[in-house]
Amino acid sequence: MTTYDPNPYDPNNVFAKILRGEIPNKTIYEDDLTLAFHDINPQAPVHALVIPKGAYVSMEDFSARASDAEIAALFRSVGKVAEMLGVTQDGWRILSNVGSNGGQEVPHLHIHVFGGKKLGPMLVKG
Ligand code: AMP
């Protein structure tokens, strides 16, 4: 049994509002368990976000509490989105910022998908 106790999920975070349809998004792909949409402030020619529909703060929260189906769905969505956005031929990157040191701004697990140019050794964030 896991003893992991994540930060409480904030149901008013921006991605929760997107999932409830309270604010708009540019959807790329959606299924029962995941949603993928374009980042509002793209850091590369292709910059998408893939999120689980469940209320998970971070990767450790997700990996501890999510069902196998949710975990599989998230990673299948990431692959589908990369195909849909046309980045698989030339290469691309995924990133998930977690917590303060990771620079996480939105406390709902999200996987960034970057592509469309040479991304360099690492994406630097202020
Ligand atoms: P992070 O710093 O990893 O938490 O990333 C949060 C990301 O969410 C940033 O890249 C923002 O540009 C993006 N973002 C914030 N609000 C929205 C929104 N309403 N629609 C799409 N992307 C957003």
Residues whose N, C-alpha, C, O or C-beta is under 5 A from the ligand:
A	BS01	AMP	V14 P24 H38 D39 I40 N41 N97 G103 Q104 E105 V106
